[in-house]
Amino acid sequence: MEVICRGLQFLSAAALGLTLSAASIASGQNTIPSVPDWAQPGSATHKQVPPPADFHRSTTTFNTPIGIFDGQSGIGSAVVPGSASYDPATNAYTIHSAGYNIWYTRDEFHFLWKKMSGDISLAADAAFPDPNGYNDRKVVLILRQSLDDDSKEAMLGEHGTGMIHLAQRAENGAMITDMQYRFGGGLNGVLAKRIGIEKHGDSVSIFVSLQGEPMHQFGPPVQIHFGEPFYVGIGFCSHLPATVDTGVLSNVFLENAAGKVH
C-alpha cells in the first residue's frame, strides 16, 4: 500500500504512525517520534531485531520526476520524512533519509525510481558527506517489484564502513539474505570509487571499482525473477529510525540493457 502525494510534501502524523500528545498539539509543538525497541540501531548494549510480522507502514510516493528518475518514495514512511535533490551540473543526487534499515522483512529508506522492464545496467559513485554517521548506514542500487515496504528486491548496498554486499528478498515479506562474499573486515573504511548492479534476465550481479580501475564483477550473481514492469533506482537509509542523514550518488548511469555497467 502507498500514499500518493503531489505538490507539497506533507505527511500527517497518522500516515507516519506517530503519536502526538494532546498537550503538544495544543501548544503547537511536536513530540519526539516514538520508535519501537526492535527498530533501534545495534550498539554495545542493544541488538536490532526483525520487526513484528504484522508491522507495516504505507509508502509515501511523489510522482514528480527528478533527474533521470520518474519519481521518489519514502519506502515504509520512516517516522521522519526524507527528501532528495538533483544537481544536473554534477549529475549528483543528494538523498536525505532516516529509516531503521533496508533489511529483514521490510524496509525504510528514501528511493528514487524508474519503472522499467528487461535488462538493466545501473552504476554510480557513492559518498557520505557526514563522516560521523552511523556505521551501518547505506546507499543502495536496487531493483524492487513494488513500492511496498516488504517488496521482493535485489540490491547492492554500500555501508558507511565501506562494506559492499549483494542481497535479495526473494519474495514479498521474506527475510533478506545476502551473499557471504561481501567484504568488510580489514577493508572497512575503504569506500569504493564506483559501484554498479546489472540485471540480465533473472540473473543479478554487482560490480565495483575500488580505486578507479575498470569496473569488475564482485562475486557470483543471484537468481531472482521480477514481473514487468519493476522499479529500478537509487536510495539511502541512515539506519537511525528517527534521525536523518545524507548519501550522495553522482555520475549516475542507467541503461535498459545488460553488460553496460561502467
N, C-alpha and C positions, 0 to 999 in steps of 0.2 A: 504494500500500500504506500502511496506517496501523496504529498500535498503539493499542488502546483501553484506557484506564485508568479506574478508578473508585475513589473513596475517596482514599487517599494519593497524592499526585502524585510518584511515584517513577520515575526514569528510570535505567536501568542504563547503565554506560559503553559496553557493547556497542551498546545502542539508539542512543546518540548518536554512535557511530563514533569514540570516544575510545580512546587507548592509554595505559594506566597502567603504569608500570614496576613490576617485582617488588619493588624496594626501597621504592617509595612505598606499595604495597599492604601490605607487611609493617609499615611504620611508621605506617600508618593515615592517610597524607597523600596527597592527590590532586595530580598534576602539573597544570601549566597546560595547558588543552586545546590540542592540536595543530591548527593551521589551515593548510590548503594555501595556497601563494603566490597562486594565482588569486583566492582569496576575500578577500585583504587589501584594505582600502579604498584608493581612489585618493589619491595625495599628490603632492608635487613630484617625488618620485623613484620612484613606483610607479603603474602603471596596472592597475586591476581589469579582468579579462577574463572571458569566459564560462566556466562550469565545463566539465569534460570531458563529452562526450556521454553517457557511461555513468555519470555520477556522480549518485546519488540517496540520500536518507535517508528512511526511513519517517516519516510524520507521526504525532505523538503526540496523541491526542484524549481529552478528558474530557467525557463526556456528562452534564454537570451544568449545569442552567440558570443563567444569570447575567443578571439584568435581563430584557430582552425577548428575549434570545438563548437558543437551545436548548442550546448547548454552546460549548466553546472548544478550539482545537487549536494545537499548535506545528507549523505547516506546515514540513516539511523538517527538523524537530528540530535547531534550532541547537545548537551544542556547549555552550551554557549555557541551561538551560530558562527559559522565560518564565512569566508569571503575569498575572492580572488581578483587579480588584476592582470592585464597583459600589456607589455611594452613591445610594440612592433619593431622598434629600433634595434632591440637586442634579441627579439624572438624569445622573451622570457616571461614565464607565468609565475607570479608570486601568489602562493596559496597560504591563507591563514586558517588554522583549524585547531579546535580542541578534539576530544574524542578518546575513549578509553582504549581502543585498539582496532586493528584490522586483523581479526583472528577469531579463534574459537568458532562459534556458530552464527555470529552476527558481527557487523562492522559499524564503526562510527568514524567517518572521515569526510573531507571535502573533495569532491570528484568533479573534474572537468571531462566531458564525454562527447563522443560522436557515435551515432548509430551506424553500424557497418555490417557487411556480410563478406564471406570469402576469406582470403588470406590477408594477413596483416604484418607490417613491419613498423615498429614504434621505437624511437630512441630519444634520449635527452641527456644533457649534463645536469647533475643534481647538486644542490648546495643547501646548507643550513646556516642562515645568517647569524643566529644567536649561538655562540659556542657553549652556552651554559644550559641548553635544553636537555630534557630527559633523554637518557642514553638510548632508549628503545623507540624513540620517535622514528617515523619512517616516511619517505617518499615512495610512491608506487607507480609503476607502469602496469596497467591492469585491464583485463577483459572480464566483463560481467554479463550474465544472462539478463539481468533486470536491475532496477534501481532499488529493489527491496534490501533491507539491512542484512538478510540472510541468503542473498543470491549465490547461486553457483558462480565460481570465479577462478581465474588463474592470474597470478601476479608475480612480478619481480618487485621485491621490497629491498630498499637500501636504508639501513638504520643509521642513526646518528653516530654510532661507533664505527661505521664503515662496513658492517656485516651486510652481505648480499645473499639473498636466497630466492628460490623458486617455490611457490606454494600454491595449493589449489583447494577449493571447496568443491568436492566432486558433484554434490547435489545441493539443492536448496536446503538450508538448515543443517547441513552436515558439519562435522568438525573439520577445520582446516588441517591439512597435512603439508609438510614441507620436505624437500629433498635434503638428505643428510650430508650432501657435499657442500652445503652452504659454508662460506668461510667466515672465520672470526678469529678468536684467539690472538695470536701474535700480530695479526693484521688489523686488529681493532684500532680505530683512529685513522686508518688509511682510507680516505674516500676515493672511490673510483672516479676517474676523469669523466667517463661516459658509460651509460647503461642502456640496454635495449631488450626488447621482447619481440618474438616472432610467432605468429600462428600460421601453420602450414597444414591445411586440412584439420585433423583433430590433434595434431602434434603442436605443443607449445614449448619453445626454448627461450633461454635468456642468454644475453651477450654482455660482455664487459670490456672496457679499455681502462686499465688501471692508471697508466701514465701518458696516455695519448697515442699508444701503439694502435694498430688496426684492431677494430672490434673482433673478438673471438668468442665462440660459443663456450658457455660456462656450464659444464656438466651435461648429462643427457636430458632429453625432453620429457615432459609428462603428456599423457594422453587424456584429453577431455573434449567432449562434444558440446558445442554450442548451437542451439537453434538460431535461425537467422530471421531478422537481424539481431545483433547483440550490441553491447556497449563497449567502446574502447576509449581509454584515456589515461589521464594522469591524476594523482591525488596526493594528499598529505594528511597525516594524523600525528598529533602531539604526544599521544599515549598518556595524556593527562586529561581526565574526563571533563574538567571544568576550567582548564587553562589553555588559552590559545597560544600556539607557537607558529613558526613560519618555515615553509620549504619553498625553494625556488628551482624550477625546471626550465632550462634555457636551451637554445638551439634545438628545439623540439622538431622531430621529423616523423611524419606519419604517412604511410603509403598503403594502398589497398592491394598489396602483393607480398609474397614471401621472398626471402633472400635479398632484401634491400636494406637491412639494418646497417647503419654506418654512423 
